[in-house]
Amino acid sequence: MKILVSLVSLIAFLLVVLPGPLYKYGVVDLGLAFTGFRYGVYVGGAALVLLLVQLIFMRKT
């Protein structure tokens, strides 16, 4: 479960950080950059939910 949360968090981070430089250097257009940013926020929310599930259900009693 920790690997899944880490992977989703990494993907969200990259989706939020990379569109700016990619647009600046002309690799993607503005619409695609904003779409990547939007989905990065969604994936970040999913990572937060997975982290909360891990904290609630996977804790040691």
PDB file of N, CA, C and O in Angstrom:
ATOM      1  N   MET A   1       0.819  -1.189   0.000  1.00  0.00           N
ATOM      2  CA  MET A   1       0.000   0.000   0.000  1.00  0.00           C
ATOM      3  C   MET A   1       0.870   1.263   0.000  1.00  0.00           C
ATOM      4  O   MET A   1       0.520   2.264  -0.625  1.00  0.00           O
ATOM      5  N   LYS A   2       1.996   1.208   0.700  1.00  0.00           N
ATOM      6  CA  LYS A   2       2.877   2.376   0.738  1.00  0.00           C
ATOM      7  C   LYS A   2       3.443   2.684  -0.636  1.00  0.00           C
ATOM      8  O   LYS A   2       3.607   3.849  -0.998  1.00  0.00           O
ATOM      9  N   ILE A   3       3.742   1.644  -1.401  1.00  0.00           N
ATOM     10  CA  ILE A   3       4.294   1.846  -2.738  1.00  0.00           C
ATOM     11  C   ILE A   3       3.244   2.481  -3.645  1.00  0.00           C
ATOM     12  O   ILE A   3       3.570   3.350  -4.453  1.00  0.00           O
ATOM     13  N   LEU A   4       1.992   2.058  -3.519  1.00  0.00           N
ATOM     14  CA  LEU A   4       0.916   2.622  -4.330  1.00  0.00           C
ATOM     15  C   LEU A   4       0.713   4.102  -4.026  1.00  0.00           C
ATOM     16  O   LEU A   4       0.574   4.912  -4.942  1.00  0.00           O
ATOM     17  N   VAL A   5       0.695   4.452  -2.753  1.00  0.00           N
ATOM     18  CA  VAL A   5       0.533   5.854  -2.364  1.00  0.00           C
ATOM     19  C   VAL A   5       1.712   6.680  -2.852  1.00  0.00           C
ATOM     20  O   VAL A   5       1.529   7.801  -3.329  1.00  0.00           O
ATOM     21  N   SER A   6       2.910   6.144  -2.740  1.00  0.00           N
ATOM     22  CA  SER A   6       4.097   6.859  -3.209  1.00  0.00           C
ATOM     23  C   SER A   6       4.070   7.068  -4.715  1.00  0.00           C
ATOM     24  O   SER A   6       4.418   8.144  -5.202  1.00  0.00           O
ATOM     25  N   LEU A   7       3.664   6.054  -5.447  1.00  0.00           N
ATOM     26  CA  LEU A   7       3.603   6.148  -6.902  1.00  0.00           C
ATOM     27  C   LEU A   7       2.558   7.161  -7.356  1.00  0.00           C
ATOM     28  O   LEU A   7       2.820   7.969  -8.247  1.00  0.00           O
ATOM     29  N   VAL A   8       1.383   7.121  -6.748  1.00  0.00           N
ATOM     30  CA  VAL A   8       0.327   8.069  -7.105  1.00  0.00           C
ATOM     31  C   VAL A   8       0.746   9.488  -6.753  1.00  0.00           C
ATOM     32  O   VAL A   8       0.467  10.420  -7.508  1.00  0.00           O
ATOM     33  N   SER A   9       1.409   9.663  -5.622  1.00  0.00           N
ATOM     34  CA  SER A   9       1.884  10.992  -5.231  1.00  0.00           C
ATOM     35  C   SER A   9       2.948  11.508  -6.204  1.00  0.00           C
ATOM     36  O   SER A   9       2.953  12.691  -6.544  1.00  0.00           O
ATOM     37  N   LEU A  10       3.824  10.652  -6.640  1.00  0.00           N
ATOM     38  CA  LEU A  10       4.852  11.046  -7.601  1.00  0.00           C
ATOM     39  C   LEU A  10       4.229  11.456  -8.934  1.00  0.00           C
ATOM     40  O   LEU A  10       4.634  12.454  -9.530  1.00  0.00           O
ATOM     41  N   ILE A  11       3.260  10.698  -9.393  1.00  0.00           N
ATOM     42  CA  ILE A  11       2.582  11.029 -10.647  1.00  0.00           C
ATOM     43  C   ILE A  11       1.864  12.368 -10.520  1.00  0.00           C
ATOM     44  O   ILE A  11       1.909  13.190 -11.435  1.00  0.00           O
ATOM     45  N   ALA A  12       1.198  12.588  -9.381  1.00  0.00           N
ATOM     46  CA  ALA A  12       0.508  13.863  -9.170  1.00  0.00           C
ATOM     47  C   ALA A  12       1.500  15.020  -9.155  1.00  0.00           C
ATOM     48  O   ALA A  12       1.241  16.068  -9.747  1.00  0.00           O
ATOM     49  N   PHE A  13       2.622  14.839  -8.488  1.00  0.00           N
ATOM     50  CA  PHE A  13       3.639  15.881  -8.435  1.00  0.00           C
ATOM     51  C   PHE A  13       4.139  16.227  -9.833  1.00  0.00           C
ATOM     52  O   PHE A  13       4.265  17.402 -10.180  1.00  0.00           O
ATOM     53  N   LEU A  14       4.421  15.206 -10.632  1.00  0.00           N
ATOM     54  CA  LEU A  14       4.921  15.447 -11.981  1.00  0.00           C
ATOM     55  C   LEU A  14       3.877  16.109 -12.865  1.00  0.00           C
ATOM     56  O   LEU A  14       4.215  16.949 -13.698  1.00  0.00           O
ATOM     57  N   LEU A  15       2.605  15.740 -12.694  1.00  0.00           N
ATOM     58  CA  LEU A  15       1.551  16.347 -13.495  1.00  0.00           C
ATOM     59  C   LEU A  15       1.320  17.810 -13.132  1.00  0.00           C
ATOM     60  O   LEU A  15       0.850  18.588 -13.962  1.00  0.00           O
ATOM     61  N   VAL A  16       1.642  18.182 -11.916  1.00  0.00           N
ATOM     62  CA  VAL A  16       1.474  19.578 -11.506  1.00  0.00           C
ATOM     63  C   VAL A  16       2.704  20.405 -11.874  1.00  0.00           C
ATOM     64  O   VAL A  16       2.570  21.573 -12.239  1.00  0.00           O
ATOM     65  N   VAL A  17       3.883  19.828 -11.786  1.00  0.00           N
ATOM     66  CA  VAL A  17       5.114  20.590 -11.980  1.00  0.00           C
ATOM     67  C   VAL A  17       5.528  20.697 -13.459  1.00  0.00           C
ATOM     68  O   VAL A  17       6.000  21.752 -13.883  1.00  0.00           O
ATOM     69  N   LEU A  18       5.364  19.652 -14.228  1.00  0.00           N
ATOM     70  CA  LEU A  18       5.907  19.628 -15.582  1.00  0.00           C
ATOM     71  C   LEU A  18       5.194  20.482 -16.632  1.00  0.00           C
ATOM     72  O   LEU A  18       5.867  20.944 -17.554  1.00  0.00           O
ATOM     73  N   PRO A  19       3.889  20.724 -16.561  1.00  0.00           N
ATOM     74  CA  PRO A  19       3.265  21.495 -17.651  1.00  0.00           C
ATOM     75  C   PRO A  19       3.835  22.895 -17.852  1.00  0.00           C
ATOM     76  O   PRO A  19       3.890  23.366 -18.988  1.00  0.00           O
ATOM     77  N   GLY A  20       4.256  23.569 -16.800  1.00  0.00           N
ATOM     78  CA  GLY A  20       4.816  24.909 -16.945  1.00  0.00           C
ATOM     79  C   GLY A  20       6.069  24.935 -17.807  1.00  0.00           C
ATOM     80  O   GLY A  20       6.100  25.644 -18.814  1.00  0.00           O
ATOM     81  N   PRO A  21       7.104  24.182 -17.442  1.00  0.00           N
ATOM     82  CA  PRO A  21       8.303  24.168 -18.288  1.00  0.00           C
ATOM     83  C   PRO A  21       8.066  23.594 -19.687  1.00  0.00           C
ATOM     84  O   PRO A  21       8.672  24.051 -20.656  1.00  0.00           O
ATOM     85  N   LEU A  22       7.191  22.599 -19.790  1.00  0.00           N
ATOM     86  CA  LEU A  22       6.921  22.036 -21.116  1.00  0.00           C
ATOM     87  C   LEU A  22       6.239  23.059 -22.015  1.00  0.00           C
ATOM     88  O   LEU A  22       6.517  23.109 -23.213  1.00  0.00           O
ATOM     89  N   TYR A  23       5.350  23.877 -21.455  1.00  0.00           N
ATOM     90  CA  TYR A  23       4.729  24.940 -22.244  1.00  0.00           C
ATOM     91  C   TYR A  23       5.737  26.035 -22.587  1.00  0.00           C
ATOM     92  O   TYR A  23       5.732  26.567 -23.697  1.00  0.00           O
ATOM     93  N   LYS A  24       6.586  26.360 -21.643  1.00  0.00           N
ATOM     94  CA  LYS A  24       7.569  27.414 -21.869  1.00  0.00           C
ATOM     95  C   LYS A  24       8.505  27.073 -23.025  1.00  0.00           C
ATOM     96  O   LYS A  24       8.863  27.949 -23.814  1.00  0.00           O
ATOM     97  N   TYR A  25       8.898  25.821 -23.127  1.00  0.00           N
ATOM     98  CA  TYR A  25       9.817  25.416 -24.182  1.00  0.00           C
ATOM     99  C   TYR A  25       9.105  24.933 -25.445  1.00  0.00           C
ATOM    100  O   TYR A  25       9.754  24.431 -26.362  1.00  0.00           O
ATOM    101  N   GLY A  26       7.787  25.077 -25.503  1.00  0.00           N
ATOM    102  CA  GLY A  26       7.041  24.793 -26.717  1.00  0.00           C
ATOM    103  C   GLY A  26       6.766  23.334 -26.990  1.00  0.00           C
ATOM    104  O   GLY A  26       6.455  22.973 -28.125  1.00  0.00           O
ATOM    105  N   VAL A  27       6.869  22.488 -25.992  1.00  0.00           N
ATOM    106  CA  VAL A  27       6.611  21.060 -26.201  1.00  0.00           C
ATOM    107  C   VAL A  27       5.110  20.788 -26.256  1.00  0.00           C
ATOM    108  O   VAL A  27       4.654  19.973 -27.059  1.00  0.00           O
ATOM    109  N   VAL A  28       4.343  21.467 -25.403  1.00  0.00           N
ATOM    110  CA  VAL A  28       2.887  21.309 -25.377  1.00  0.00           C
ATOM    111  C   VAL A  28       2.239  22.677 -25.551  1.00  0.00           C
ATOM    112  O   VAL A  28       2.866  23.708 -25.305  1.00  0.00           O
ATOM    113  N   ASP A  29       0.970  22.678 -25.980  1.00  0.00           N
ATOM    114  CA  ASP A  29       0.260  23.944 -26.082  1.00  0.00           C
ATOM    115  C   ASP A  29      -0.405  24.276 -24.748  1.00  0.00           C
ATOM    116  O   ASP A  29      -0.364  23.479 -23.810  1.00  0.00           O
ATOM    117  N   LEU A  30      -1.014  25.450 -24.669  1.00  0.00           N
ATOM    118  CA  LEU A  30      -1.539  25.938 -23.400  1.00  0.00           C
ATOM    119  C   LEU A  30      -2.690  25.089 -22.885  1.00  0.00           C
ATOM    120  O   LEU A  30      -2.788  24.843 -21.683  1.00  0.00           O
ATOM    121  N   GLY A  31      -3.561  24.640 -23.782  1.00  0.00           N
ATOM    122  CA  GLY A  31      -4.695  23.815 -23.369  1.00  0.00           C
ATOM    123  C   GLY A  31      -4.256  22.498 -22.753  1.00  0.00           C
ATOM    124  O   GLY A  31      -4.800  22.064 -21.738  1.00  0.00           O
ATOM    125  N   LEU A  32      -3.278  21.872 -23.368  1.00  0.00           N
ATOM    126  CA  LEU A  32      -2.764  20.610 -22.838  1.00  0.00           C
ATOM    127  C   LEU A  32      -2.037  20.813 -21.512  1.00  0.00           C
ATOM    128  O   LEU A  32      -2.093  19.952 -20.634  1.00  0.00           O
ATOM    129  N   ALA A  33      -1.358  21.943 -21.364  1.00  0.00           N
ATOM    130  CA  ALA A  33      -0.673  22.231 -20.104  1.00  0.00           C
ATOM    131  C   ALA A  33      -1.679  22.385 -18.965  1.00  0.00           C
ATOM    132  O   ALA A  33      -1.480  21.843 -17.878  1.00  0.00           O
ATOM    133  N   PHE A  34      -2.762  23.128 -19.218  1.00  0.00           N
ATOM    134  CA  PHE A  34      -3.775  23.292 -18.182  1.00  0.00           C
ATOM    135  C   PHE A  34      -4.513  21.982 -17.894  1.00  0.00           C
ATOM    136  O   PHE A  34      -4.901  21.729 -16.753  1.00  0.00           O
ATOM    137  N   THR A  35      -4.705  21.160 -18.907  1.00  0.00           N
ATOM    138  CA  THR A  35      -5.334  19.862 -18.694  1.00  0.00           C
ATOM    139  C   THR A  35      -4.458  18.972 -17.820  1.00  0.00           C
ATOM    140  O   THR A  35      -4.958  18.303 -16.916  1.00  0.00           O
ATOM    141  N   GLY A  36      -3.164  18.961 -18.083  1.00  0.00           N
ATOM    142  CA  GLY A  36      -2.246  18.185 -17.246  1.00  0.00           C
ATOM    143  C   GLY A  36      -2.236  18.679 -15.814  1.00  0.00           C
ATOM    144  O   GLY A  36      -2.200  17.883 -14.876  1.00  0.00           O
ATOM    145  N   PHE A  37      -2.268  19.995 -15.644  1.00  0.00           N
ATOM    146  CA  PHE A  37      -2.313  20.563 -14.297  1.00  0.00           C
ATOM    147  C   PHE A  37      -3.594  20.171 -13.575  1.00  0.00           C
ATOM    148  O   PHE A  37      -3.565  19.817 -12.396  1.00  0.00           O
ATOM    149  N   ARG A  38      -4.724  20.234 -14.286  1.00  0.00           N
ATOM    150  CA  ARG A  38      -6.015  19.879 -13.679  1.00  0.00           C
ATOM    151  C   ARG A  38      -6.028  18.418 -13.242  1.00  0.00           C
ATOM    152  O   ARG A  38      -6.452  18.107 -12.129  1.00  0.00           O
ATOM    153  N   TYR A  39      -5.569  17.523 -14.107  1.00  0.00           N
ATOM    154  CA  TYR A  39      -5.542  16.111 -13.735  1.00  0.00           C
ATOM    155  C   TYR A  39      -4.527  15.829 -12.638  1.00  0.00           C
ATOM    156  O   TYR A  39      -4.704  14.900 -11.850  1.00  0.00           O
ATOM    157  N   GLY A  40      -3.468  16.624 -12.583  1.00  0.00           N
ATOM    158  CA  GLY A  40      -2.516  16.490 -11.486  1.00  0.00           C
ATOM    159  C   GLY A  40      -3.144  16.796 -10.143  1.00  0.00           C
ATOM    160  O   GLY A  40      -2.844  16.139  -9.147  1.00  0.00           O
ATOM    161  N   VAL A  41      -4.018  17.796 -10.113  1.00  0.00           N
ATOM    162  CA  VAL A  41      -4.730  18.113  -8.873  1.00  0.00           C
ATOM    163  C   VAL A  41      -5.683  16.984  -8.509  1.00  0.00           C
ATOM    164  O   VAL A  41      -5.806  16.629  -7.337  1.00  0.00           O
ATOM    165  N   TYR A  42      -6.357  16.420  -9.502  1.00  0.00           N
ATOM    166  CA  TYR A  42      -7.253  15.288  -9.228  1.00  0.00           C
ATOM    167  C   TYR A  42      -6.481  14.084  -8.689  1.00  0.00           C
ATOM    168  O   TYR A  42      -6.910  13.453  -7.724  1.00  0.00           O
ATOM    169  N   VAL A  43      -5.367  13.771  -9.297  1.00  0.00           N
ATOM    170  CA  VAL A  43      -4.553  12.636  -8.858  1.00  0.00           C
ATOM    171  C   VAL A  43      -3.981  12.903  -7.463  1.00  0.00           C
ATOM    172  O   VAL A  43      -3.849  11.982  -6.656  1.00  0.00           O
ATOM    173  N   GLY A  44      -3.644  14.157  -7.186  1.00  0.00           N
ATOM    174  CA  GLY A  44      -3.190  14.514  -5.844  1.00  0.00           C
ATOM    175  C   GLY A  44      -4.271  14.293  -4.802  1.00  0.00           C
ATOM    176  O   GLY A  44      -3.982  13.838  -3.696  1.00  0.00           O
ATOM    177  N   GLY A  45      -5.503  14.608  -5.140  1.00  0.00           N
ATOM    178  CA  GLY A  45      -6.622  14.326  -4.232  1.00  0.00           C
ATOM    179  C   GLY A  45      -6.807  12.836  -4.010  1.00  0.00           C
ATOM    180  O   GLY A  45      -7.103  12.397  -2.898  1.00  0.00           O
ATOM    181  N   ALA A  46      -6.634  12.066  -5.067  1.00  0.00           N
ATOM    182  CA  ALA A  46      -6.724  10.612  -4.930  1.00  0.00           C
ATOM    183  C   ALA A  46      -5.599  10.081  -4.043  1.00  0.00           C
ATOM    184  O   ALA A  46      -5.809   9.157  -3.257  1.00  0.00           O
ATOM    185  N   ALA A  47      -4.419  10.658  -4.168  1.00  0.00           N
ATOM    186  CA  ALA A  47      -3.300  10.254  -3.315  1.00  0.00           C
ATOM    187  C   ALA A  47      -3.589  10.579  -1.859  1.00  0.00           C
ATOM    188  O   ALA A  47      -3.239   9.807  -0.966  1.00  0.00           O
ATOM    189  N   LEU A  48      -4.228  11.724  -1.614  1.00  0.00           N
ATOM    190  CA  LEU A  48      -4.590  12.089  -0.254  1.00  0.00           C
ATOM    191  C   LEU A  48      -5.603  11.111   0.327  1.00  0.00           C
ATOM    192  O   LEU A  48      -5.492  10.720   1.489  1.00  0.00           O
ATOM    193  N   VAL A  49      -6.583  10.716  -0.467  1.00  0.00           N
ATOM    194  CA  VAL A  49      -7.573   9.741  -0.008  1.00  0.00           C
ATOM    195  C   VAL A  49      -6.903   8.400   0.285  1.00  0.00           C
ATOM    196  O   VAL A  49      -7.202   7.775   1.302  1.00  0.00           O
ATOM    197  N   LEU A  50      -6.011   7.953  -0.579  1.00  0.00           N
ATOM    198  CA  LEU A  50      -5.293   6.697  -0.337  1.00  0.00           C
ATOM    199  C   LEU A  50      -4.444   6.775   0.924  1.00  0.00           C
ATOM    200  O   LEU A  50      -4.347   5.802   1.672  1.00  0.00           O
ATOM    201  N   LEU A  51      -3.833   7.924   1.159  1.00  0.00           N
ATOM    202  CA  LEU A  51      -3.042   8.096   2.369  1.00  0.00           C
ATOM    203  C   LEU A  51      -3.915   8.023   3.612  1.00  0.00           C
ATOM    204  O   LEU A  51      -3.530   7.406   4.606  1.00  0.00           O
ATOM    205  N   LEU A  52      -5.078   8.641   3.565  1.00  0.00           N
ATOM    206  CA  LEU A  52      -5.998   8.576   4.707  1.00  0.00           C
ATOM    207  C   LEU A  52      -6.500   7.156   4.949  1.00  0.00           C
ATOM    208  O   LEU A  52      -6.615   6.721   6.095  1.00  0.00           O
ATOM    209  N   VAL A  53      -6.797   6.438   3.876  1.00  0.00           N
ATOM    210  CA  VAL A  53      -7.214   5.037   4.017  1.00  0.00           C
ATOM    211  C   VAL A  53      -6.100   4.221   4.638  1.00  0.00           C
ATOM    212  O   VAL A  53      -6.347   3.377   5.499  1.00  0.00           O
ATOM    213  N   GLN A  54      -4.876   4.469   4.206  1.00  0.00           N
ATOM    214  CA  GLN A  54      -3.740   3.749   4.772  1.00  0.00           C
ATOM    215  C   GLN A  54      -3.576   4.067   6.251  1.00  0.00           C
ATOM    216  O   GLN A  54      -3.320   3.169   7.052  1.00  0.00           O
ATOM    217  N   LEU A  55      -3.720   5.328   6.620  1.00  0.00           N
ATOM    218  CA  LEU A  55      -3.571   5.706   8.023  1.00  0.00           C
ATOM    219  C   LEU A  55      -4.665   5.117   8.904  1.00  0.00           C
ATOM    220  O   LEU A  55      -4.408   4.730  10.044  1.00  0.00           O
ATOM    221  N   ILE A  56      -5.878   5.049   8.381  1.00  0.00           N
ATOM    222  CA  ILE A  56      -7.000   4.565   9.187  1.00  0.00           C
ATOM    223  C   ILE A  56      -6.987   3.046   9.305  1.00  0.00           C
ATOM    224  O   ILE A  56      -7.113   2.512  10.407  1.00  0.00           O
ATOM    225  N   PHE A  57      -6.837   2.347   8.188  1.00  0.00           N
ATOM    226  CA  PHE A  57      -7.012   0.899   8.201  1.00  0.00           C
ATOM    227  C   PHE A  57      -5.727   0.104   8.373  1.00  0.00           C
ATOM    228  O   PHE A  57      -5.780  -1.055   8.783  1.00  0.00           O
ATOM    229  N   MET A  58      -4.595   0.682   8.077  1.00  0.00           N
ATOM    230  CA  MET A  58      -3.360  -0.080   8.134  1.00  0.00           C
ATOM    231  C   MET A  58      -2.512   0.222   9.382  1.00  0.00           C
ATOM    232  O   MET A  58      -1.365  -0.217   9.464  1.00  0.00           O
ATOM    233  N   ARG A  59      -3.050   0.946  10.324  1.00  0.00           N
ATOM    234  CA  ARG A  59      -2.266   1.267  11.512  1.00  0.00           C
ATOM    235  C   ARG A  59      -2.159   0.046  12.431  1.00  0.00           C
ATOM    236  O   ARG A  59      -3.024  -0.830  12.432  1.00  0.00           O
ATOM    237  N   LYS A  60      -1.103   0.015  13.190  1.00  0.00           N
ATOM    238  CA  LYS A  60      -0.890  -1.109  14.107  1.00  0.00           C
ATOM    239  C   LYS A  60      -1.675  -0.846  15.379  1.00  0.00           C
ATOM    240  O   LYS A  60      -1.684   0.265  15.909  1.00  0.00           O
ATOM    241  N   THR A  61      -2.325  -1.882  15.850  1.00  0.00           N
ATOM    242  CA  THR A  61      -3.143  -1.724  17.073  1.00  0.00           C
ATOM    243  C   THR A  61      -2.423  -2.288  18.282  1.00  0.00           C
ATOM    244  O   THR A  61      -2.954  -2.244  19.392  1.00  0.00           O
TER     245      THR A  61
END
